[in-house]
Amino acid sequence: MSMSSLLIALVGVVALVSSEAALGETGAAPQPTLALRLRRIRKLRENAFYGDIIPYQGALLVAFRDSTTHEGPGGKVTILRSTDEGETWKQNATLEAQGASLFDPHFCILADGRLLLHGGIRSNQGGSWGSYVAFASDRLEWSEPKRILEKDQWLWRLTPHSDGHAYGVVYGCPPGQKGSKLLKTKDGLSYERVADLLAANYPNEATIRFEPDGSACVVHRHEESGGHALLGTSKPPYTEWTWKDLGRFIGGPNLLHLPSGQWLVGGRCIEKPVRLQLGQLDVAQGRYTPVLDLPSGGDCSYPGFLLHRNRLWVTYYSSHEGATSLYLAEVDLVAPATSQRGLEQTDVFLSGTDGCHTYRIPALAVTRKGTVLAFCEGRRKGQGDAGDIDIVLKRSADGGKT
């Protein structure tokens, strides 16, 4: 991994070690020795999985599917709430649909401030697939799941846009229903077709995100023709798309545009051992670079992403510790830099300023709330190792920019 392309520091208690030799043996991404803050949110039943995370009303919410069968009847959605930054979780709600099973919950906040949850739905008798939506009240009481869209159309993940709409990719389900489309909505109930996307090779799970200038990026899973994920890009009004083959399978893809301008993608990697992998996207070249394998294995992945307090928070499920569990990982993004931009530099301590002749022996630390602390010796009278020497401290609340 090139740390100049995406520099990630992980804080916490679990060490991850990798090497070039390990890459040759397992296909895992090479990694430096790092530390990871990883928490188990809850042990799950064998066929409970998927998940998403969102901040709402000063708390964090996660949602996951709870079931005893993979595609059979009785699937519910459980929503948990944390008011202490993910340390403890309490149940907020359980969503059920009479005569149907719920799948793959995702959150979205509409332009009018309403919080919704949507996902896939299937009749318990093995009938048609479809999509559902449920809305939260100001008191976090949820409406009954309501079917939306046409039969056998699965809306994967909605993303809000500055134009007041939320956009999402819908695909035909089951596999016999080919093709995917881009839709948009203002109210979560009525949807307008924006563009036809892919028609061949059973395109399915897909996430769309936007850059500040409105440019759109989609990572789209494929099942046939090698199973390679495709990267789609477009400009407003998103009716014309360019596609590039990423050269690898990415299951349950999630996508995030970082403040640095980089694109981060995560999903299931099926090169043995199966695991959840984070990677960097070079959108212009259509290139995927592995960055980090999170502790995972077996049936796993389907990450939820959240930029929260200057960290990347990732929810995902995994069975690498035996029983399937829902996890929360915290990743510090430290001075991200692309190969095009290079490392960014900020002068923190300048000799001859603030009453100090010379500054020596600097150190940096990042608090749990994301504040960057810079320390060093401030030598008042000269460069010597003895005399009037203080320890000086500066802090930054914007990731080290000021």
Phi, psi and omega in degrees: 000137176268112182285346174287339181275327175203107184266115182237126172249138182244131183252140175145220196235349185253121182275140175242130180231135177215171181203169176298324179297320179295326178299318181294332184271326190239345185082004180286155180289133176295139184220150170285172174287119184226170176240146187232131171272106184233131178232140172274120178284315182193143168287141184244166172286166189304321182250030171262129185196193187063183181163158177206162182220145179204145171275139181203127178053045176076008180229175175249139176241139169234151178226146176208160178275134180240117183201163175259356178227155184290310181233007184279191185286164170089007180291130179241170173243124177256134178243126179248155182228138177234131177252007182231044176059039173083007179287317178227153184227139175236150182289130176264316184194160168235123181259133178226152175238123183300125178074013183214164179245139183258147183225158163043066182287139175224141178269156171201137174256120182284169182299333179275006176092354180285141177264129175235162173230135182221165180180199180264157181216144178217138178299142183297336181275015180078024183276214188290151171272172178180196181233152179226164175216146174223148184242146177260140173277175177299337180264013180059039170259133191259143175284166175292140176303135182237132177293141177228167177064185181277165177301143176064026175245120185249114177273118191278298182211125177273143176229125179291151182233154181294347179278004177095353177260163164247135184249146177202156178264130176246140180228159180285133180219132010283185187307332179297339179269097187278157167102154177223154181221155172262127179242163173220154182211153172253333186244358180080355182247318180254133186234144180242133177290132177258315182198150166280135184257280184237146183244331188252163172066031177045068171293139181220252188304133183205145176236135176247137174223168186230146171273164180304330180277004179095350178301140184250148178223134179233134166251124192237123178284145175233149178254334186248176179055050179090346177070021181283137173291151178246145176254121179248140177228150182200160174248157176306141008268022173067034178263342179240131185232145173247134185239141176229142178278122181278355173075015180200157175281136173225108181269138180057050190292139168238157190217144182215132174264115185279156178302335179288349184098355179279160173250130177244134179233148177218150178176183181285127174257126186258002170293128187297136358281145176300137185196170172268124182237139171258141180216163177259140178255128165266098188295321183296321182266350184065042186242135177253130178239118177300139180242314187204134170262118176282153179304114188191167177171168181065220174285117189198174169103220185054067186283146164258136183248144174208126169273115189216120179054049177063022176230156169268120176256131183234122170259143178196163176250153181199155178241024183289343178256022180102266179291141176298134181221158174260128186242157172232119177249140176247129183235124175277127174263108187251120176042059180301143180211136176265162180297334180285323186268332185076178180289141176268141184238136176232128176284123182255308179238120180247126178305140180085005178244159176055035174079011181243133177289319186214146173245139182219158170055068181281158175211153179233148173213154178237126181283170179297337179268004175093002177288132178267126180249129178243127181240154167190174173278133173252106184267111192290316192257339183182193184270352187296161183275358178232158179120212185276093184235128178245160166265122183248152184224137170230153180230152179228133178256006182236037175075020177096002180289320179224000000 
